[in-house]
Amino acid sequence: MIELANKIEKLKEITKNKNVAVLFPGQASQYKDMGMSWYNCFDKFKQTFDYINNKIEKEFKDYLGSNLFEIIKDEEKLNITLYSQISIFAVSISCYYTINETIENVVCFAGHSLGEYTALTASNTINLDDAINLVVKRGYYMHHYSQNGTMFAIIYPFSTESISKLENILQNYNAVIANYNSYNQLIVSSPINNTEQIKEEIKKEFNSCKIIPLKVSGAFHSYLVNQANNYLAQEIEKVEFQKPQKPIFLDTQPVTDPQQIKEIMKKQMITPVNWIKTVENINKKYSNLILLEVLPNKILTNLGRKGLNVGEISISIEEI
């Protein structure tokens, strides 16, 4: 507990006199017992996490059938889209509410896919209750209403030109790049029936590449989840959006207009995540910058260090 409490002091020192971009992770950042040491150490974390858990137990039993503590202790369940999204959100927003008063100058927010909902909440663009509702239903719709698609990662030292080559190959098979994570890692969404052909074609063009199948319930950030996106868009339309306290980088650009943010989010599930351009644009816009990733994990920090050339300014709460 002393070690965790010291993290807050270290964070204060690291971010002093710096412009801080707060980054929120997405799916795949989950791990068993994530956030529980913070839950046992910080009152603000516990209060926020308990509030979300109580709301789930009262209002979303039909969607989840489990509470957050049960999910986070069950590694198999935690890796299922239905459960992982609300769990990651709960840990991330609880972490942010714990540290936000420690950071002197937050200049913007950004999130990777699911993390954009945490960014909306942290910036007071949507309230916590609406965020819980949207994130629970997002996980539910993505789990139950995704067409027959799958996703895989490609590890390769890409350039702008080779990324264009890959896009052309995928177009021939009705597949798309779903996540432009870094110049070393791209994620593809494809129809299941074309997947093996696509992989063979990619290996021919990029013969030293490594292809890793992802354990997901659909081909996210593509047309293959149109049905899930349509259901969620109806829920988003009901929510009142406010002007964010600081700009949120959505679809790679800083946005502050509430209606524009709402329209972007209504299409988010079928729109590729371009994390490369998001990070590059943040880095261009602000000087004296720190990219601070909140819990859980340090995936975005590692992307920044290994494939986005922003390693010196990338910091994760996990490793402070």
C-alpha positions in Angstrom: 0.0 0.0 0.0 2.9 2.4 0.8 4.4 1.6 -2.6 1.0 2.4 -4.3 0.6 5.6 -2.3 4.1 6.6 -3.5 2.9 6.3 -7.1 0.7 9.4 -6.6 3.7 11.5 -5.4 5.9 10.2 -8.2 3.2 11.0 -10.7 3.0 14.6 -9.3 6.7 15.0 -9.8 6.7 13.5 -13.3 3.9 15.7 -14.6 4.9 18.9 -12.9 5.2 21.8 -15.4 4.3 19.4 -18.2 1.4 19.3 -20.7 -0.3 15.9 -20.1 -2.4 14.0 -22.6 -4.3 11.3 -20.8 -4.7 8.1 -22.7 -7.3 5.4 -22.0 -6.7 1.8 -23.1 -9.1 -0.5 -24.9 -10.0 -4.2 -25.1 -7.0 -6.6 -24.7 -5.6 -4.5 -21.8 -7.5 -6.6 -19.3 -5.8 -9.0 -16.9 -6.9 -11.1 -13.8 -7.4 -9.0 -10.6 -6.6 -5.7 -12.5 -7.1 -2.7 -10.3 -7.7 -4.6 -7.1 -4.6 -3.4 -5.4 -5.7 0.2 -6.1 -9.2 -0.7 -4.8 -7.7 -1.7 -1.5 -5.4 1.4 -1.3 -7.4 4.4 -2.5 -10.8 5.5 -1.3 -11.6 7.4 -4.5 -10.9 4.3 -6.6 -13.0 2.2 -4.3 -15.9 4.6 -4.2 -16.0 4.9 -8.0 -15.6 1.1 -8.6 -18.3 0.3 -6.0 -20.7 2.8 -7.6 -20.3 1.2 -11.0 -20.5 -2.3 -9.6 -23.7 -1.5 -7.6 -25.3 0.0 -10.8 -24.5 -3.1 -12.7 -26.0 -5.3 -10.0 -29.2 -3.2 -9.9 -29.8 -2.4 -13.6 -27.7 -4.6 -15.9 -28.1 -8.2 -14.5 -30.0 -9.2 -17.6 -27.0 -8.1 -19.7 -24.1 -9.4 -17.7 -25.3 -11.9 -15.0 -22.2 -11.2 -13.0 -20.8 -8.4 -10.9 -17.4 -6.8 -11.6 -15.6 -8.6 -8.8 -16.7 -12.0 -10.2 -15.6 -11.0 -13.7 -12.2 -9.6 -12.7 -11.4 -12.8 -10.7 -12.3 -15.1 -13.6 -9.7 -14.9 -16.3 -11.7 -16.8 -18.9 -14.8 -14.6 -18.5 -12.6 -11.5 -18.4 -11.4 -12.3 -21.9 -14.9 -12.3 -23.4 -16.0 -9.1 -25.0 -19.3 -9.0 -23.1 -17.5 -8.8 -19.8 -14.1 -7.2 -20.6 -15.3 -3.9 -21.8 -17.2 -2.8 -18.7 -14.4 -4.2 -16.5 -11.7 -2.2 -18.3 -13.9 0.9 -18.2 -14.5 0.6 -14.5 -10.8 0.2 -13.7 -9.8 3.0 -16.0 -12.2 5.6 -14.9 -11.7 4.7 -11.2 -8.0 5.2 -11.8 -8.5 8.6 -13.5 -10.7 9.9 -10.7 -8.0 8.8 -8.2 -5.2 10.7 -9.9 -6.9 13.6 -11.7 -6.3 16.2 -9.0 -2.6 15.2 -8.9 -2.0 16.3 -12.5 -1.6 20.1 -12.9 -2.2 20.5 -16.6 -4.2 18.0 -18.6 -4.4 19.4 -22.2 -6.4 16.6 -23.9 -7.8 13.1 -23.7 -7.7 10.2 -26.1 -8.7 6.6 -26.0 -8.2 3.4 -28.0 -11.6 2.2 -29.2 -13.4 1.4 -25.9 -11.1 3.9 -24.2 -12.8 6.7 -26.0 -15.9 6.1 -23.8 -13.6 6.5 -20.8 -12.2 9.7 -22.3 -15.8 11.0 -22.8 -16.5 10.3 -19.1 -13.2 11.8 -17.8 -13.8 15.0 -19.8 -17.4 15.3 -18.5 -18.8 15.0 -22.1 -21.1 12.3 -20.9 -22.0 11.5 -17.2 -20.9 8.3 -15.5 -24.4 6.8 -15.5 -24.7 7.2 -19.3 -21.2 5.9 -19.8 -22.0 2.7 -17.8 -25.1 2.2 -19.8 -23.3 2.6 -23.2 -20.3 0.5 -22.3 -22.4 -2.4 -21.0 -24.5 -2.4 -24.1 -21.6 -1.9 -26.4 -20.0 -5.1 -25.1 -23.4 -6.9 -25.2 -24.1 -5.9 -28.8 -20.5 -6.6 -30.0 -20.7 -10.0 -28.4 -24.1 -11.0 -29.6 -24.6 -9.2 -32.9 -21.3 -9.5 -34.8 -21.4 -11.2 -38.2 -19.1 -14.1 -39.1 -15.8 -12.2 -38.9 -12.5 -12.5 -37.2 -9.4 -10.4 -36.5 -5.6 -10.9 -36.6 -2.5 -8.9 -35.9 0.3 -8.4 -38.3 3.7 -7.7 -36.8 6.0 -6.1 -39.4 8.2 -2.9 -39.8 5.6 -1.0 -41.9 6.0 2.2 -43.8 3.4 4.5 -45.2 3.9 2.8 -48.6 3.7 -0.8 -47.3 0.6 0.1 -45.4 -1.0 1.2 -48.7 0.1 -2.1 -50.2 -1.6 -4.0 -47.4 -4.8 -2.0 -47.8 -5.0 -2.9 -51.5 -4.5 -6.6 -50.8 -7.3 -6.5 -48.1 -9.7 -4.7 -50.4 -9.7 -7.6 -52.8 -11.0 -9.9 -50.0 -13.5 -7.5 -48.4 -11.2 -7.1 -45.4 -9.9 -3.9 -43.8 -7.3 -2.6 -41.4 -9.3 -2.2 -38.2 -6.5 -0.8 -36.0 -3.5 1.2 -37.1 -1.8 0.6 -33.8 1.8 1.5 -34.7 4.2 1.2 -37.6 5.1 -2.3 -36.2 1.6 -3.6 -35.5 -1.6 -3.5 -37.6 -4.9 -5.3 -36.9 -7.0 -6.7 -39.7 -10.8 -7.5 -39.6 -11.9 -10.0 -42.2 -14.8 -12.4 -43.1 -14.1 -15.8 -41.6 -14.4 -17.6 -45.0 -11.6 -15.4 -46.5 -9.2 -15.3 -43.6 -6.7 -18.1 -44.7 -6.5 -16.8 -48.2 -5.8 -13.3 -46.9 -3.1 -14.5 -44.6 -1.3 -16.4 -47.5 -1.4 -13.3 -49.7 0.0 -11.1 -46.9 2.8 -13.6 -46.2 3.8 -13.5 -49.9 4.0 -9.7 -49.9 5.5 -9.3 -46.5 7.5 -12.5 -46.1 9.1 -11.8 -42.7 5.8 -10.7 -41.1 4.3 -12.5 -38.1 0.5 -13.1 -38.0 -1.3 -13.6 -34.7 -5.0 -14.5 -34.5 -7.0 -12.6 -31.9 -9.5 -14.1 -29.5 -12.5 -11.9 -30.3 -16.1 -12.5 -31.0 -16.3 -10.5 -34.2 -14.5 -8.4 -36.8 -14.6 -5.1 -34.9 -14.1 -1.7 -36.5 -15.4 -2.9 -39.8 -18.7 -3.2 -41.8 -19.0 -6.7 -40.3 -20.4 -5.3 -37.1 -22.9 -3.0 -38.7 -25.8 -4.6 -36.8 -24.2 -4.1 -33.4 -23.2 -0.6 -34.4 -26.8 0.3 -35.4 -28.2 -0.9 -32.0 -25.6 1.1 -30.1 -26.1 4.2 -32.2 -29.8 4.2 -31.1 -28.6 4.2 -27.4 -26.0 7.0 -28.1 -28.7 9.1 -29.7 -30.6 9.2 -26.4 -27.6 10.5 -24.4 -27.0 14.2 -23.8 -23.4 15.2 -24.8 -21.7 18.3 -23.2 -18.7 20.3 -24.4 -15.6 18.5 -23.0 -13.5 20.2 -20.4 -10.5 19.6 -22.7 -10.3 18.5 -26.3 -10.8 14.8 -27.0 -9.0 13.3 -30.0 -11.6 11.3 -31.9 -11.0 9.9 -35.4 -7.4 11.4 -35.0 -8.4 15.0 -34.5 -9.2 17.2 -31.4 -12.9 17.7 -31.1 -14.9 19.9 -28.7 -18.3 20.3 -30.3 -20.9 18.0 -28.5 -22.9 17.2 -31.6 -19.9 16.4 -33.7 -18.6 14.1 -30.9 -22.0 12.3 -30.8 -22.0 11.7 -34.6 -18.5 10.3 -34.5 -19.4 7.9 -31.6 -22.5 6.7 -33.5 -20.1 5.3 -36.2 -17.2 4.5 -34.0 -17.7 0.7 -33.9 -17.5 0.4 -37.7 -14.7 3.0 -38.1 -11.0 2.0 -38.1 -8.9 3.1 -35.1 -6.0 5.1 -36.4 -3.8 5.3 -33.3 -0.7 6.2 -35.3 -2.2 9.5 -36.5 -3.9 10.1 -33.2 -0.6 10.0 -31.3 1.3 11.8 -34.1 -1.3 14.6 -34.0 -1.2 15.0 -30.3 2.6 15.2 -30.4 2.5 17.8 -33.1 -0.1 20.0 -31.3 1.5 20.2 -27.8 5.0 20.9 -26.7 6.6 19.8 -23.4 4.3 16.8 -23.5 3.7 13.6 -21.6 1.5 10.8 -22.8 0.1 9.3 -19.7 -1.7 5.9 -19.9 -4.0 5.0 -17.0 -4.8 1.6 -15.8 -5.1 -1.2 -16.7 -1.8 -2.4 -18.3 0.7 -0.5 -20.5 -0.2 -1.5 -24.0 -0.5 2.0 -25.4 2.8 3.0 -23.7 4.5 0.1 -25.4 3.0 1.0 -28.8 4.4 4.5 -28.3 7.9 3.2 -27.5 8.2 0.4 -30.0 6.4 1.7 -33.1 5.5 5.4 -32.8 8.8 7.1 -31.9 7.3 8.8 -28.8 9.0 6.5 -26.2 10.6 9.3 -24.3 7.3 10.9 -23.5 5.2 7.8 -23.0 4.4 6.8 -19.4 2.1 4.3 -17.9 0.6 4.4 -14.4 1.3 0.7 -14.1 5.1 1.3 -14.2 5.5 4.5 -12.2 
